[in-house]
Amino acid sequence: MSIMVPTLRELGIDRFDPVDQLKLIGDIWDSLGRTDEIPESHCVELDRRLADAVALPGDSAPWEEVLERLRSGR
């Protein structure tokens, strides 16, 4: 039996602003719970990166910019 999963558009998520979309991603991730399948070292690294992102919000680049640098070899 196939379960029909609603689309972003059907749920209205496509109308969320990017900040709310990211919060929703975090809420969904948190709802999955942490299991023994995720190594503790990965959780520590994710927590470190999140703390860095919060502490240094201007120290990042939009994905499009990063992708362009990778493509151009810079």
PDB file of N, H, CA, C and O in Angstrom:
ATOM      1  N   MET A   1       0.832  -1.174   0.000  1.00  0.00           N
ATOM      2  CA  MET A   1       0.000   0.000   0.000  1.00  0.00           C
ATOM      3  C   MET A   1       0.879   1.240   0.000  1.00  0.00           C
ATOM      4  O   MET A   1       1.801   1.346   0.808  1.00  0.00           O
ATOM      5  N   SER A   2       0.605   2.166  -0.888  1.00  0.00           N
ATOM      6  H   SER A   2      -0.144   2.079  -1.545  1.00  0.00           H
ATOM      7  CA  SER A   2       1.368   3.386  -1.024  1.00  0.00           C
ATOM      8  C   SER A   2       0.702   4.511  -0.234  1.00  0.00           C
ATOM      9  O   SER A   2      -0.513   4.696  -0.296  1.00  0.00           O
ATOM     10  N   ILE A   3       1.509   5.249   0.500  1.00  0.00           N
ATOM     11  H   ILE A   3       2.496   5.099   0.550  1.00  0.00           H
ATOM     12  CA  ILE A   3       1.001   6.386   1.265  1.00  0.00           C
ATOM     13  C   ILE A   3       1.299   7.646   0.474  1.00  0.00           C
ATOM     14  O   ILE A   3       2.436   7.859   0.052  1.00  0.00           O
ATOM     15  N   MET A   4       0.301   8.476   0.269  1.00  0.00           N
ATOM     16  H   MET A   4      -0.623   8.303   0.612  1.00  0.00           H
ATOM     17  CA  MET A   4       0.488   9.735  -0.439  1.00  0.00           C
ATOM     18  C   MET A   4       0.994  10.784   0.548  1.00  0.00           C
ATOM     19  O   MET A   4       0.301  11.147   1.499  1.00  0.00           O
ATOM     20  N   VAL A   5       2.186  11.252   0.313  1.00  0.00           N
ATOM     21  H   VAL A   5       2.749  10.957  -0.459  1.00  0.00           H
ATOM     22  CA  VAL A   5       2.784  12.274   1.170  1.00  0.00           C
ATOM     23  C   VAL A   5       2.444  13.645   0.577  1.00  0.00           C
ATOM     24  O   VAL A   5       2.674  13.872  -0.611  1.00  0.00           O
ATOM     25  N   PRO A   6       1.906  14.554   1.380  1.00  0.00           N
ATOM     26  CA  PRO A   6       1.555  15.864   0.844  1.00  0.00           C
ATOM     27  C   PRO A   6       2.800  16.628   0.380  1.00  0.00           C
ATOM     28  O   PRO A   6       3.888  16.451   0.927  1.00  0.00           O
ATOM     29  N   THR A   7       2.626  17.461  -0.618  1.00  0.00           N
ATOM     30  H   THR A   7       1.742  17.604  -1.063  1.00  0.00           H
ATOM     31  CA  THR A   7       3.727  18.259  -1.135  1.00  0.00           C
ATOM     32  C   THR A   7       3.894  19.534  -0.312  1.00  0.00           C
ATOM     33  O   THR A   7       3.030  19.895   0.487  1.00  0.00           O
ATOM     34  N   LEU A   8       5.021  20.203  -0.525  1.00  0.00           N
ATOM     35  H   LEU A   8       5.723  19.910  -1.174  1.00  0.00           H
ATOM     36  CA  LEU A   8       5.260  21.483   0.147  1.00  0.00           C
ATOM     37  C   LEU A   8       4.146  22.474  -0.177  1.00  0.00           C
ATOM     38  O   LEU A   8       3.676  23.209   0.692  1.00  0.00           O
ATOM     39  N   ARG A   9       3.735  22.480  -1.437  1.00  0.00           N
ATOM     40  H   ARG A   9       4.117  21.884  -2.143  1.00  0.00           H
ATOM     41  CA  ARG A   9       2.686  23.402  -1.867  1.00  0.00           C
ATOM     42  C   ARG A   9       1.364  23.063  -1.181  1.00  0.00           C
ATOM     43  O   ARG A   9       0.661  23.960  -0.715  1.00  0.00           O
ATOM     44  N   GLU A  10       1.023  21.785  -1.117  1.00  0.00           N
ATOM     45  H   GLU A  10       1.594  21.057  -1.496  1.00  0.00           H
ATOM     46  CA  GLU A  10      -0.232  21.385  -0.474  1.00  0.00           C
ATOM     47  C   GLU A  10      -0.252  21.773   1.002  1.00  0.00           C
ATOM     48  O   GLU A  10      -1.301  22.121   1.546  1.00  0.00           O
ATOM     49  N   LEU A  11       0.901  21.711   1.640  1.00  0.00           N
ATOM     50  H   LEU A  11       1.753  21.429   1.199  1.00  0.00           H
ATOM     51  CA  LEU A  11       0.992  22.071   3.053  1.00  0.00           C
ATOM     52  C   LEU A  11       1.183  23.571   3.264  1.00  0.00           C
ATOM     53  O   LEU A  11       1.091  24.058   4.391  1.00  0.00           O
ATOM     54  N   GLY A  12       1.449  24.300   2.182  1.00  0.00           N
ATOM     55  H   GLY A  12       1.524  23.905   1.267  1.00  0.00           H
ATOM     56  CA  GLY A  12       1.659  25.743   2.290  1.00  0.00           C
ATOM     57  C   GLY A  12       3.068  26.130   2.698  1.00  0.00           C
ATOM     58  O   GLY A  12       3.347  27.308   2.925  1.00  0.00           O
ATOM     59  N   ILE A  13       3.951  25.161   2.792  1.00  0.00           N
ATOM     60  H   ILE A  13       3.725  24.205   2.607  1.00  0.00           H
ATOM     61  CA  ILE A  13       5.319  25.426   3.237  1.00  0.00           C
ATOM     62  C   ILE A  13       6.078  26.272   2.224  1.00  0.00           C
ATOM     63  O   ILE A  13       6.999  27.000   2.595  1.00  0.00           O
ATOM     64  N   ASP A  14       5.705  26.186   0.954  1.00  0.00           N
ATOM     65  H   ASP A  14       4.957  25.594   0.652  1.00  0.00           H
ATOM     66  CA  ASP A  14       6.377  26.980  -0.078  1.00  0.00           C
ATOM     67  C   ASP A  14       6.146  28.481   0.128  1.00  0.00           C
ATOM     68  O   ASP A  14       6.872  29.297  -0.441  1.00  0.00           O
ATOM     69  N   ARG A  15       5.157  28.851   0.924  1.00  0.00           N
ATOM     70  H   ARG A  15       4.568  28.189   1.387  1.00  0.00           H
ATOM     71  CA  ARG A  15       4.879  30.261   1.211  1.00  0.00           C
ATOM     72  C   ARG A  15       5.588  30.759   2.463  1.00  0.00           C
ATOM     73  O   ARG A  15       5.538  31.953   2.760  1.00  0.00           O
ATOM     74  N   PHE A  16       6.246  29.874   3.203  1.00  0.00           N
ATOM     75  H   PHE A  16       6.287  28.904   2.962  1.00  0.00           H
ATOM     76  CA  PHE A  16       6.989  30.280   4.399  1.00  0.00           C
ATOM     77  C   PHE A  16       8.213  31.077   3.963  1.00  0.00           C
ATOM     78  O   PHE A  16       8.777  30.836   2.895  1.00  0.00           O
ATOM     79  N   ASP A  17       8.618  32.032   4.807  1.00  0.00           N
ATOM     80  H   ASP A  17       8.160  32.227   5.674  1.00  0.00           H
ATOM     81  CA  ASP A  17       9.879  32.709   4.511  1.00  0.00           C
ATOM     82  C   ASP A  17      11.023  31.760   4.879  1.00  0.00           C
ATOM     83  O   ASP A  17      10.815  30.805   5.627  1.00  0.00           O
ATOM     84  N   PRO A  18      12.224  32.015   4.362  1.00  0.00           N
ATOM     85  CA  PRO A  18      13.340  31.086   4.584  1.00  0.00           C
ATOM     86  C   PRO A  18      13.632  30.800   6.056  1.00  0.00           C
ATOM     87  O   PRO A  18      13.983  29.672   6.403  1.00  0.00           O
ATOM     88  N   VAL A  19      13.495  31.788   6.915  1.00  0.00           N
ATOM     89  H   VAL A  19      13.210  32.704   6.633  1.00  0.00           H
ATOM     90  CA  VAL A  19      13.767  31.568   8.345  1.00  0.00           C
ATOM     91  C   VAL A  19      12.784  30.557   8.917  1.00  0.00           C
ATOM     92  O   VAL A  19      13.176  29.658   9.663  1.00  0.00           O
ATOM     93  N   ASP A  20      11.499  30.702   8.567  1.00  0.00           N
ATOM     94  H   ASP A  20      11.181  31.432   7.962  1.00  0.00           H
ATOM     95  CA  ASP A  20      10.498  29.760   9.067  1.00  0.00           C
ATOM     96  C   ASP A  20      10.682  28.372   8.457  1.00  0.00           C
ATOM     97  O   ASP A  20      10.428  27.369   9.123  1.00  0.00           O
ATOM     98  N   GLN A  21      11.120  28.302   7.203  1.00  0.00           N
ATOM     99  H   GLN A  21      11.327  29.117   6.662  1.00  0.00           H
ATOM    100  CA  GLN A  21      11.392  27.000   6.589  1.00  0.00           C
ATOM    101  C   GLN A  21      12.533  26.301   7.326  1.00  0.00           C
ATOM    102  O   GLN A  21      12.464  25.101   7.591  1.00  0.00           O
ATOM    103  N   LEU A  22      13.584  27.058   7.657  1.00  0.00           N
ATOM    104  H   LEU A  22      13.640  28.033   7.442  1.00  0.00           H
ATOM    105  CA  LEU A  22      14.705  26.460   8.383  1.00  0.00           C
ATOM    106  C   LEU A  22      14.287  26.018   9.778  1.00  0.00           C
ATOM    107  O   LEU A  22      14.726  24.972  10.256  1.00  0.00           O
ATOM    108  N   LYS A  23      13.440  26.808  10.435  1.00  0.00           N
ATOM    109  H   LYS A  23      13.083  27.658  10.047  1.00  0.00           H
ATOM    110  CA  LYS A  23      12.950  26.397  11.750  1.00  0.00           C
ATOM    111  C   LYS A  23      12.155  25.096  11.641  1.00  0.00           C
ATOM    112  O   LYS A  23      12.280  24.208  12.484  1.00  0.00           O
ATOM    113  N   LEU A  24      11.343  24.998  10.597  1.00  0.00           N
ATOM    114  H   LEU A  24      11.242  25.720   9.913  1.00  0.00           H
ATOM    115  CA  LEU A  24      10.568  23.772  10.386  1.00  0.00           C
ATOM    116  C   LEU A  24      11.494  22.581  10.161  1.00  0.00           C
ATOM    117  O   LEU A  24      11.251  21.496  10.688  1.00  0.00           O
ATOM    118  N   ILE A  25      12.548  22.780   9.385  1.00  0.00           N
ATOM    119  H   ILE A  25      12.746  23.662   8.957  1.00  0.00           H
ATOM    120  CA  ILE A  25      13.526  21.703   9.173  1.00  0.00           C
ATOM    121  C   ILE A  25      14.089  21.253  10.521  1.00  0.00           C
ATOM    122  O   ILE A  25      14.190  20.057  10.794  1.00  0.00           O
ATOM    123  N   GLY A  26      14.455  22.226  11.361  1.00  0.00           N
ATOM    124  H   GLY A  26      14.373  23.198  11.140  1.00  0.00           H
ATOM    125  CA  GLY A  26      14.978  21.888  12.683  1.00  0.00           C
ATOM    126  C   GLY A  26      13.965  21.149  13.530  1.00  0.00           C
ATOM    127  O   GLY A  26      14.306  20.192  14.225  1.00  0.00           O
ATOM    128  N   ASP A  27      12.709  21.596  13.473  1.00  0.00           N
ATOM    129  H   ASP A  27      12.432  22.374  12.909  1.00  0.00           H
ATOM    130  CA  ASP A  27      11.661  20.925  14.247  1.00  0.00           C
ATOM    131  C   ASP A  27      11.460  19.485  13.770  1.00  0.00           C
ATOM    132  O   ASP A  27      11.295  18.571  14.578  1.00  0.00           O
ATOM    133  N   ILE A  28      11.476  19.296  12.454  1.00  0.00           N
ATOM    134  H   ILE A  28      11.610  20.038  11.797  1.00  0.00           H
ATOM    135  CA  ILE A  28      11.324  17.937  11.919  1.00  0.00           C
ATOM    136  C   ILE A  28      12.509  17.081  12.345  1.00  0.00           C
ATOM    137  O   ILE A  28      12.336  15.945  12.787  1.00  0.00           O
ATOM    138  N   TRP A  29      13.720  17.635  12.209  1.00  0.00           N
ATOM    139  H   TRP A  29      13.860  18.558  11.851  1.00  0.00           H
ATOM    140  CA  TRP A  29      14.927  16.899  12.611  1.00  0.00           C
ATOM    141  C   TRP A  29      14.831  16.497  14.083  1.00  0.00           C
ATOM    142  O   TRP A  29      15.092  15.348  14.439  1.00  0.00           O
ATOM    143  N   ASP A  30      14.453  17.460  14.935  1.00  0.00           N
ATOM    144  H   ASP A  30      14.241  18.393  14.645  1.00  0.00           H
ATOM    145  CA  ASP A  30      14.351  17.170  16.363  1.00  0.00           C
ATOM    146  C   ASP A  30      13.290  16.111  16.651  1.00  0.00           C
ATOM    147  O   ASP A  30      13.426  15.335  17.597  1.00  0.00           O
ATOM    148  N   SER A  31      12.235  16.079  15.836  1.00  0.00           N
ATOM    149  H   SER A  31      12.125  16.710  15.068  1.00  0.00           H
ATOM    150  CA  SER A  31      11.171  15.109  16.077  1.00  0.00           C
ATOM    151  C   SER A  31      11.625  13.685  15.770  1.00  0.00           C
ATOM    152  O   SER A  31      11.033  12.722  16.257  1.00  0.00           O
ATOM    153  N   LEU A  32      12.673  13.555  14.964  1.00  0.00           N
ATOM    154  H   LEU A  32      13.154  14.338  14.569  1.00  0.00           H
ATOM    155  CA  LEU A  32      13.180  12.221  14.652  1.00  0.00           C
ATOM    156  C   LEU A  32      13.872  11.601  15.857  1.00  0.00           C
ATOM    157  O   LEU A  32      13.966  10.379  15.965  1.00  0.00           O
ATOM    158  N   GLY A  33      14.347  12.432  16.747  1.00  0.00           N
ATOM    159  H   GLY A  33      14.270  13.426  16.659  1.00  0.00           H
ATOM    160  CA  GLY A  33      15.026  11.936  17.928  1.00  0.00           C
ATOM    161  C   GLY A  33      16.425  11.470  17.602  1.00  0.00           C
ATOM    162  O   GLY A  33      16.731  11.098  16.468  1.00  0.00           O
ATOM    163  N   ARG A  34      17.236  11.497  18.575  1.00  0.00           N
ATOM    164  H   ARG A  34      16.988  11.800  19.496  1.00  0.00           H
ATOM    165  CA  ARG A  34      18.609  11.023  18.387  1.00  0.00           C
ATOM    166  C   ARG A  34      18.654   9.551  18.744  1.00  0.00           C
ATOM    167  O   ARG A  34      18.151   9.127  19.784  1.00  0.00           O
ATOM    168  N   THR A  35      19.259   8.793  17.871  1.00  0.00           N
ATOM    169  H   THR A  35      19.668   9.137  17.026  1.00  0.00           H
ATOM    170  CA  THR A  35      19.360   7.359  18.104  1.00  0.00           C
ATOM    171  C   THR A  35      20.821   6.967  18.193  1.00  0.00           C
ATOM    172  O   THR A  35      21.712   7.780  17.945  1.00  0.00           O
ATOM    173  N   ASP A  36      21.054   5.739  18.542  1.00  0.00           N
ATOM    174  H   ASP A  36      20.330   5.079  18.743  1.00  0.00           H
ATOM    175  CA  ASP A  36      22.419   5.227  18.599  1.00  0.00           C
ATOM    176  C   ASP A  36      23.043   5.137  17.210  1.00  0.00           C
ATOM    177  O   ASP A  36      24.255   4.960  17.081  1.00  0.00           O
ATOM    178  N   GLU A  37      22.211   5.259  16.163  1.00  0.00           N
ATOM    179  H   GLU A  37      21.227   5.402  16.268  1.00  0.00           H
ATOM    180  CA  GLU A  37      22.720   5.187  14.801  1.00  0.00           C
ATOM    181  C   GLU A  37      23.546   6.411  14.433  1.00  0.00           C
ATOM    182  O   GLU A  37      24.376   6.344  13.527  1.00  0.00           O
ATOM    183  N   ILE A  38      23.331   7.527  15.122  1.00  0.00           N
ATOM    184  H   ILE A  38      22.656   7.581  15.858  1.00  0.00           H
ATOM    185  CA  ILE A  38      24.089   8.740  14.862  1.00  0.00           C
ATOM    186  C   ILE A  38      25.237   8.790  15.865  1.00  0.00           C
ATOM    187  O   ILE A  38      25.006   8.880  17.070  1.00  0.00           O
ATOM    188  N   PRO A  39      26.474   8.732  15.370  1.00  0.00           N
ATOM    189  CA  PRO A  39      27.611   8.761  16.303  1.00  0.00           C
ATOM    190  C   PRO A  39      27.612  10.048  17.126  1.00  0.00           C
ATOM    191  O   PRO A  39      27.297  11.122  16.615  1.00  0.00           O
ATOM    192  N   GLU A  40      27.957   9.932  18.366  1.00  0.00           N
ATOM    193  H   GLU A  40      28.213   9.059  18.781  1.00  0.00           H
ATOM    194  CA  GLU A  40      28.012  11.087  19.254  1.00  0.00           C
ATOM    195  C   GLU A  40      28.926  12.167  18.694  1.00  0.00           C
ATOM    196  O   GLU A  40      28.645  13.355  18.852  1.00  0.00           O
ATOM    197  N   SER A  41      30.006  11.776  18.046  1.00  0.00           N
ATOM    198  H   SER A  41      30.234  10.811  17.917  1.00  0.00           H
ATOM    199  CA  SER A  41      30.933  12.761  17.487  1.00  0.00           C
ATOM    200  C   SER A  41      30.249  13.627  16.422  1.00  0.00           C
ATOM    201  O   SER A  41      30.580  14.804  16.276  1.00  0.00           O
ATOM    202  N   HIS A  42      29.303  13.053  15.683  1.00  0.00           N
ATOM    203  H   HIS A  42      29.034  12.098  15.802  1.00  0.00           H
ATOM    204  CA  HIS A  42      28.566  13.824  14.680  1.00  0.00           C
ATOM    205  C   HIS A  42      27.661  14.843  15.368  1.00  0.00           C
ATOM    206  O   HIS A  42      27.560  15.988  14.926  1.00  0.00           O
ATOM    207  N   CYS A  43      27.016  14.432  16.431  1.00  0.00           N
ATOM    208  H   CYS A  43      27.098  13.502  16.790  1.00  0.00           H
ATOM    209  CA  CYS A  43      26.148  15.343  17.173  1.00  0.00           C
ATOM    210  C   CYS A  43      26.952  16.487  17.760  1.00  0.00           C
ATOM    211  O   CYS A  43      26.510  17.636  17.733  1.00  0.00           O
ATOM    212  N   VAL A  44      28.117  16.189  18.286  1.00  0.00           N
ATOM    213  H   VAL A  44      28.476  15.256  18.308  1.00  0.00           H
ATOM    214  CA  VAL A  44      28.992  17.220  18.848  1.00  0.00           C
ATOM    215  C   VAL A  44      29.405  18.206  17.758  1.00  0.00           C
ATOM    216  O   VAL A  44      29.388  19.418  17.973  1.00  0.00           O
ATOM    217  N   GLU A  45      29.775  17.686  16.592  1.00  0.00           N
ATOM    218  H   GLU A  45      29.789  16.701  16.417  1.00  0.00           H
ATOM    219  CA  GLU A  45      30.189  18.546  15.484  1.00  0.00           C
ATOM    220  C   GLU A  45      29.030  19.419  14.998  1.00  0.00           C
ATOM    221  O   GLU A  45      29.233  20.602  14.721  1.00  0.00           O
ATOM    222  N   LEU A  46      27.833  18.868  14.889  1.00  0.00           N
ATOM    223  H   LEU A  46      27.668  17.908  15.114  1.00  0.00           H
ATOM    224  CA  LEU A  46      26.674  19.661  14.486  1.00  0.00           C
ATOM    225  C   LEU A  46      26.379  20.761  15.501  1.00  0.00           C
ATOM    226  O   LEU A  46      26.066  21.890  15.123  1.00  0.00           O
ATOM    227  N   ASP A  47      26.476  20.436  16.778  1.00  0.00           N
ATOM    228  H   ASP A  47      26.730  19.518  17.085  1.00  0.00           H
ATOM    229  CA  ASP A  47      26.255  21.440  17.819  1.00  0.00           C
ATOM    230  C   ASP A  47      27.308  22.544  17.732  1.00  0.00           C
ATOM    231  O   ASP A  47      26.986  23.718  17.916  1.00  0.00           O
ATOM    232  N   ARG A  48      28.560  22.182  17.453  1.00  0.00           N
ATOM    233  H   ARG A  48      28.822  21.228  17.304  1.00  0.00           H
ATOM    234  CA  ARG A  48      29.642  23.163  17.332  1.00  0.00           C
ATOM    235  C   ARG A  48      29.375  24.087  16.151  1.00  0.00           C
ATOM    236  O   ARG A  48      29.528  25.304  16.257  1.00  0.00           O
ATOM    237  N   ARG A  49      28.974  23.500  15.023  1.00  0.00           N
ATOM    238  H   ARG A  49      28.850  22.512  14.936  1.00  0.00           H
ATOM    239  CA  ARG A  49      28.704  24.303  13.823  1.00  0.00           C
ATOM    240  C   ARG A  49      27.518  25.238  14.037  1.00  0.00           C
ATOM    241  O   ARG A  49      27.539  26.383  13.585  1.00  0.00           O
ATOM    242  N   LEU A  50      26.491  24.756  14.720  1.00  0.00           N
ATOM    243  H   LEU A  50      26.474  23.826  15.087  1.00  0.00           H
ATOM    244  CA  LEU A  50      25.341  25.605  15.009  1.00  0.00           C
ATOM    245  C   LEU A  50      25.756  26.775  15.901  1.00  0.00           C
ATOM    246  O   LEU A  50      25.355  27.914  15.660  1.00  0.00           O
ATOM    247  N   ALA A  51      26.553  26.495  16.924  1.00  0.00           N
ATOM    248  H   ALA A  51      26.878  25.569  17.120  1.00  0.00           H
ATOM    249  CA  ALA A  51      27.028  27.560  17.807  1.00  0.00           C
ATOM    250  C   ALA A  51      27.854  28.578  17.023  1.00  0.00           C
ATOM    251  O   ALA A  51      27.719  29.781  17.249  1.00  0.00           O
ATOM    252  N   ASP A  52      28.698  28.120  16.115  1.00  0.00           N
ATOM    253  H   ASP A  52      28.808  27.143  15.932  1.00  0.00           H
ATOM    254  CA  ASP A  52      29.486  29.026  15.275  1.00  0.00           C
ATOM    255  C   ASP A  52      28.577  29.886  14.403  1.00  0.00           C
ATOM    256  O   ASP A  52      28.801  31.089  14.268  1.00  0.00           O
ATOM    257  N   ALA A  53      27.556  29.275  13.812  1.00  0.00           N
ATOM    258  H   ALA A  53      27.374  28.298  13.921  1.00  0.00           H
ATOM    259  CA  ALA A  53      26.643  30.008  12.940  1.00  0.00           C
ATOM    260  C   ALA A  53      25.896  31.091  13.710  1.00  0.00           C
ATOM    261  O   ALA A  53      25.659  32.180  13.186  1.00  0.00           O
ATOM    262  N   VAL A  54      25.528  30.795  14.944  1.00  0.00           N
ATOM    263  H   VAL A  54      25.720  29.911  15.370  1.00  0.00           H
ATOM    264  CA  VAL A  54      24.819  31.770  15.769  1.00  0.00           C
ATOM    265  C   VAL A  54      25.772  32.878  16.216  1.00  0.00           C
ATOM    266  O   VAL A  54      25.409  34.055  16.207  1.00  0.00           O
ATOM    267  N   ALA A  55      26.981  32.504  16.601  1.00  0.00           N
ATOM    268  H   ALA A  55      27.276  31.548  16.608  1.00  0.00           H
ATOM    269  CA  ALA A  55      27.953  33.473  17.108  1.00  0.00           C
ATOM    270  C   ALA A  55      28.530  34.357  16.011  1.00  0.00           C
ATOM    271  O   ALA A  55      28.862  35.516  16.259  1.00  0.00           O
ATOM    272  N   LEU A  56      28.653  33.815  14.793  1.00  0.00           N
ATOM    273  H   LEU A  56      28.383  32.873  14.592  1.00  0.00           H
ATOM    274  CA  LEU A  56      29.273  34.535  13.690  1.00  0.00           C
ATOM    275  C   LEU A  56      28.366  34.529  12.463  1.00  0.00           C
ATOM    276  O   LEU A  56      28.711  33.917  11.452  1.00  0.00           O
ATOM    277  N   PRO A  57      27.207  35.202  12.531  1.00  0.00           N
ATOM    278  CA  PRO A  57      26.245  35.116  11.429  1.00  0.00           C
ATOM    279  C   PRO A  57      26.772  35.653  10.097  1.00  0.00           C
ATOM    280  O   PRO A  57      26.314  35.206   9.045  1.00  0.00           O
ATOM    281  N   GLY A  58      27.708  36.587  10.107  1.00  0.00           N
ATOM    282  H   GLY A  58      28.080  36.950  10.962  1.00  0.00           H
ATOM    283  CA  GLY A  58      28.248  37.133   8.872  1.00  0.00           C
ATOM    284  C   GLY A  58      29.411  36.342   8.318  1.00  0.00           C
ATOM    285  O   GLY A  58      29.984  36.711   7.293  1.00  0.00           O
ATOM    286  N   ASP A  59      29.763  35.270   8.980  1.00  0.00           N
ATOM    287  H   ASP A  59      29.297  34.971   9.813  1.00  0.00           H
ATOM    288  CA  ASP A  59      30.932  34.476   8.597  1.00  0.00           C
ATOM    289  C   ASP A  59      30.543  33.305   7.691  1.00  0.00           C
ATOM    290  O   ASP A  59      31.191  32.259   7.699  1.00  0.00           O
ATOM    291  N   SER A  60      29.494  33.495   6.924  1.00  0.00           N
ATOM    292  H   SER A  60      28.967  34.345   6.918  1.00  0.00           H
ATOM    293  CA  SER A  60      29.048  32.447   6.017  1.00  0.00           C
ATOM    294  C   SER A  60      28.719  33.078   4.675  1.00  0.00           C
ATOM    295  O   SER A  60      28.694  34.301   4.541  1.00  0.00           O
ATOM    296  N   ALA A  61      28.470  32.242   3.695  1.00  0.00           N
ATOM    297  H   ALA A  61      28.491  31.249   3.804  1.00  0.00           H
ATOM    298  CA  ALA A  61      28.137  32.726   2.355  1.00  0.00           C
ATOM    299  C   ALA A  61      26.914  31.973   1.852  1.00  0.00           C
ATOM    300  O   ALA A  61      26.702  30.814   2.208  1.00  0.00           O
ATOM    301  N   PRO A  62      26.114  32.630   1.027  1.00  0.00           N
ATOM    302  CA  PRO A  62      24.964  31.934   0.438  1.00  0.00           C
ATOM    303  C   PRO A  62      25.428  30.746  -0.402  1.00  0.00           C
ATOM    304  O   PRO A  62      26.511  30.769  -0.987  1.00  0.00           O
ATOM    305  N   TRP A  63      24.590  29.705  -0.451  1.00  0.00           N
ATOM    306  H   TRP A  63      23.711  29.686   0.024  1.00  0.00           H
ATOM    307  CA  TRP A  63      24.949  28.491  -1.179  1.00  0.00           C
ATOM    308  C   TRP A  63      25.310  28.803  -2.624  1.00  0.00           C
ATOM    309  O   TRP A  63      26.252  28.217  -3.158  1.00  0.00           O
ATOM    310  N   GLU A  64      24.587  29.709  -3.267  1.00  0.00           N
ATOM    311  H   GLU A  64      23.822  30.185  -2.833  1.00  0.00           H
ATOM    312  CA  GLU A  64      24.854  30.037  -4.662  1.00  0.00           C
ATOM    313  C   GLU A  64      26.278  30.555  -4.841  1.00  0.00           C
ATOM    314  O   GLU A  64      26.951  30.219  -5.815  1.00  0.00           O
ATOM    315  N   GLU A  65      26.733  31.376  -3.894  1.00  0.00           N
ATOM    316  H   GLU A  65      26.187  31.649  -3.102  1.00  0.00           H
ATOM    317  CA  GLU A  65      28.091  31.924  -3.947  1.00  0.00           C
ATOM    318  C   GLU A  65      29.134  30.819  -3.769  1.00  0.00           C
ATOM    319  O   GLU A  65      30.136  30.782  -4.483  1.00  0.00           O
ATOM    320  N   VAL A  66      28.896  29.941  -2.833  1.00  0.00           N
ATOM    321  H   VAL A  66      28.082  29.971  -2.253  1.00  0.00           H
ATOM    322  CA  VAL A  66      29.814  28.820  -2.604  1.00  0.00           C
ATOM    323  C   VAL A  66      29.886  27.940  -3.840  1.00  0.00           C
ATOM    324  O   VAL A  66      30.974  27.552  -4.268  1.00  0.00           O
ATOM    325  N   LEU A  67      28.743  27.625  -4.412  1.00  0.00           N
ATOM    326  H   LEU A  67      27.859  27.939  -4.065  1.00  0.00           H
ATOM    327  CA  LEU A  67      28.690  26.784  -5.603  1.00  0.00           C
ATOM    328  C   LEU A  67      29.449  27.452  -6.757  1.00  0.00           C
ATOM    329  O   LEU A  67      30.191  26.781  -7.474  1.00  0.00           O
ATOM    330  N   GLU A  68      29.273  28.748  -6.940  1.00  0.00           N
ATOM    331  H   GLU A  68      28.670  29.293  -6.357  1.00  0.00           H
ATOM    332  CA  GLU A  68      29.977  29.459  -8.007  1.00  0.00           C
ATOM    333  C   GLU A  68      31.491  29.424  -7.794  1.00  0.00           C
ATOM    334  O   GLU A  68      32.254  29.248  -8.744  1.00  0.00           O
ATOM    335  N   ARG A  69      31.920  29.593  -6.541  1.00  0.00           N
ATOM    336  H   ARG A  69      31.301  29.737  -5.769  1.00  0.00           H
ATOM    337  CA  ARG A  69      33.365  29.513  -6.258  1.00  0.00           C
ATOM    338  C   ARG A  69      33.897  28.137  -6.573  1.00  0.00           C
ATOM    339  O   ARG A  69      34.993  28.009  -7.118  1.00  0.00           O
ATOM    340  N   LEU A  70      33.140  27.096  -6.240  1.00  0.00           N
ATOM    341  H   LEU A  70      32.249  27.200  -5.798  1.00  0.00           H
ATOM    342  CA  LEU A  70      33.577  25.732  -6.528  1.00  0.00           C
ATOM    343  C   LEU A  70      33.666  25.504  -8.040  1.00  0.00           C
ATOM    344  O   LEU A  70      34.617  24.896  -8.532  1.00  0.00           O
ATOM    345  N   ARG A  71      32.685  25.989  -8.751  1.00  0.00           N
ATOM    346  H   ARG A  71      31.912  26.483  -8.352  1.00  0.00           H
ATOM    347  CA  ARG A  71      32.662  25.799 -10.197  1.00  0.00           C
ATOM    348  C   ARG A  71      33.785  26.573 -10.895  1.00  0.00           C
ATOM    349  O   ARG A  71      34.338  26.113 -11.894  1.00  0.00           O
ATOM    350  N   SER A  72      34.112  27.743 -10.360  1.00  0.00           N
ATOM    351  H   SER A  72      33.662  28.116  -9.548  1.00  0.00           H
ATOM    352  CA  SER A  72      35.146  28.566 -10.998  1.00  0.00           C
ATOM    353  C   SER A  72      36.547  28.215 -10.510  1.00  0.00           C
ATOM    354  O   SER A  72      37.532  28.724 -11.045  1.00  0.00           O
ATOM    355  N   GLY A  73      36.650  27.355  -9.508  1.00  0.00           N
ATOM    356  H   GLY A  73      35.850  26.941  -9.073  1.00  0.00           H
ATOM    357  CA  GLY A  73      37.959  26.941  -8.998  1.00  0.00           C
ATOM    358  C   GLY A  73      38.609  27.941  -8.074  1.00  0.00           C
ATOM    359  O   GLY A  73      39.808  27.860  -7.810  1.00  0.00           O
ATOM    360  N   ARG A  74      37.820  28.896  -7.574  1.00  0.00           N
ATOM    361  H   ARG A  74      36.845  28.962  -7.788  1.00  0.00           H
ATOM    362  CA  ARG A  74      38.377  29.889  -6.637  1.00  0.00           C
ATOM    363  C   ARG A  74      38.386  29.370  -5.234  1.00  0.00           C
ATOM    364  O   ARG A  74      38.820  30.070  -4.319  1.00  0.00           O
TER     365      ARG A  74
END
